[in-house]
Amino acid sequence: MRRIINYIVLLIGFSANVFSQTDSSVKSDAIAPEDNITHDILILRRTIHNSFRIINGHGTQTLDKKQLEFCIQHRFGLLSSGYEGAWGLDQSNIRIGLDYGLNRNITIGAGRSGMGKTSNAYFKWGIVKTDGTNPYKTAVTWLSDMAYLFEKNLTGLNPYYNTHRINYTHQLLISRNFHMGRHMFMLQMAPTLVHRNLVETASDANDVPLLAGNVRYRINDRIHVTGELVQVFNKRITESSKPAAGIGLEFWTAGHAFQITCSNANALNEFRYMTGNNGSFGKGDLRLGFNIVRRW
C-alpha cells in the first residue's frame, strides 16, 4: 500500500510540474472584467463546465465554433495485481480522440481505442446551454455515439457481418451548477441507452438502459475533484456488469488539462465501460489512469 501511495504522489507531482507551464501561443486565461457580471460568475463560466469529459463519460459542454480538442486517455491494469504486475503498470489501454466544434451548439468527434481495436464517432448537441449572466441554469445536451470493432471475429459466428461489429450509445446529459460558499459544485445526471448489435447469448439483452451520474467540485480556478457512477438497470447481460465508478482530480492551465483518475472500469468507449465486466470498487479492483487534454 505504501508503494501505491508513493506512486500516486509521484504521478500528481509530475502532472503539476508538466502542466504548470502554459503554452506561449495560448492567450492568457486571466479574467477580463465585464459589466454586470460578478467575478464568481466569470470563474464559474470558465471552469465548472470546461472539462469535456468527467472520468470516462462526457459532460454537457460543447466546443465553441471551430474549437479543436485533442485528448489522450490512458488506463493501467488492476492495482490488486501487486508487485508482480507492478500494480497495474504492466498493462494499459489507450484511447486517442479528436473533437471539433461545428458551431457553439454542435460538436463532432472521433477516436480510436486499443481494446477491441475500437473506432468511434459521435454527435453532440447542446440543447440548452448556460451563459455568463445565468451560470446556474440547467444545461441539457444530447449525445449519440457509434462504435465499430475492428478486431478479428472471435465469436465463431458464421456468417459474421459488419453490422455485428457496431454498438450505439445515446445519452441525455443534464447538469446544474450550485454555489457552495466560495466554491462551485456541479451535478450531472444522464439517462442512457446502449444498443449492442451482437450479444454473447440469446438471453442477453441488445438494449441496456442505464443511469450515469457525475459530480465536479471546484477547489479553485484550476483544480477540481470529480466523481462518476453508472448504474445498469437491465441485468440480462452475460458480463454481469457492476456499476462503473471512479474518482478524479483535474489540473487546468490556459490550454491544457491533466486528469488523474481511479476507476474500476478498464474500457474507454461508452458502450463498453458502461456494460462491461467492471471490477468491484468495494473490493479494490481499481485502475489508475489519466486523461491529457489540449484545446485550441
Order of alpha helices (4+ residues) and beta strands (2+ residues): alpha-alpha-beta-beta-beta-beta-beta-beta-beta-beta-beta-beta-beta-beta-beta-alpha-beta
